[in-house]
Each structure stands twice: as C-alpha cells, then as structure tokens.
Amino acid sequence: MLVVGRKLAGILGGLGNIGVIMAIVGLGAVLDPSEGGVVFTLIAVILGIGSVLALMIGLTSLAHHYNIPIKEKTTKLAWATLITYILAMLFLWLKPHSSIGAFLVLAFIGLLIWTKKDVYIYTGQASSIFGIVARVYARVSRKVVDPHSGGSGNVVVVMTPTEYVGSGIMMQLFALLLALVLWFTLEPIAWILWGFTGK
C-alpha cells in the first residue's frame, strides 16, 4: 500500500472516513445496476473504491509515520481490506443471489474495523489527537460489550431482569449509534488536524 506524507495522509484519511458512505452506496449500486443506470453505477463504483483506497493509504501512512510495531501488518491488512471490497463488488454484480457476496461484505467491514482499531491503539500512544480518538472509542466499545459498566457505585437502582436486559440493549444501541456518529465527525476532524499539526 502506498505511503504518503503526513498532510496528504491526513486529508486522505479524513475523506476516506466520510467516503465510507460512498463505499456502501457502491455496493448497493452494483447489486442492482438497472436501478440507477450505468453512469450512476460507474460513478458509485469509482467513488467507492477510491474512498476505501484513500482510507487505507491514510491508515498505512499513519502507521509508518509513527513506525508502530504493526506497520507491516497494517500494510497487509490495508491491501486485504481493499481487495475484499473489490471482490465483494464483483460477486454482488455477477452473482447477486449468492451468499458469497454478502460474506465478502461482512469480511470487508470486519477488516476495516480491525485495521482502524489496531492503528488507533498504537498511534494513540504517540499522537495526542489519535490518543483522544482511541480513548473515546475504548469507552464506547466497553458500553457495547458491557452496557452496565461505568455506573456510579453510590446509586442503587432496583430493576427486574426484563428491565435490566432491556436497558442494556438500549445502551448498546445508543453506543453503536454514537460510534457511527463519531466515525463521520470525530475521526475526519482528527485526521485533518493531525495532518496539519502532526500532534
């Protein structure tokens, strides 16, 4: 995967994070090309691949900039994420009724989150900006795994088992929604700030 300078990497990383929306649109466009027409499908495919490529270049460059221990692993994961995305597009286009396409889409999402998580954890120790991102995501992910974690020990709330489970599910859904919002707000801002300040 290509490694670029810090400023360009910051711009690509920020655009790539926002562009994940276009990556999803691209997958939907190839699933039913007749819906939007040839021109729309082609534009969606180009923007989708371009967005994933931009984010992967940004992540790889970030890993190499701080020379983190997993920089080579990040490069391989970045290639794997991009290739999986392209394969998912091909299978959704050529075999829309096959489960392989759906599996590749899930694999792409998993690789994307895994790559970002690893890079943020390591660079968060060297970069104050990505340190904030890593800490915020750590708190959010804890709420997803254990929705009742982090509560005050001074307040006792009595709930029935049904209420306890229900409140936990609501907290998990809220945490997932918050993570989605952060993806398109906090992360792009962090990328741009890091690109121009290097902090």
JOQUI-V87430 format. One line per field, one symbol per residue. psi: psi as a letter, one per 40 degrees, with the letter a starting at -180 (. if undefined). burial: + if it has 24 or more other ideal C-beta (glycine too) atoms within 12 Angstrom, else -. A space follows every 10 residues. Layout:
psi=???
burial=???
//
This chain:
psi=ihhiiddddd dddddddded dddddddddd dgdedeiddd dddddddddd dddddddddd dddddefidf dddddddddd dddddddddd ddddgdeied dddddddddd dddddddddd dddeddhdde dddddddddd dddddgdeie iheehhhhii dddddddddd dddddddddd dddecddddd dddddede.
burial=+-++-+-+++ ++++++++++ -+++++++++ +-+------- +--++-++++ ++++++++++ ++++++-+-+ +--++-++++ ++-+++++++ +++--+---- +--++--++- ++++++++++ ++++--+-++ --++-++--+ +-++--+--- ---------- ---------- ++--+---+- -+++-+++++ +++++----
//
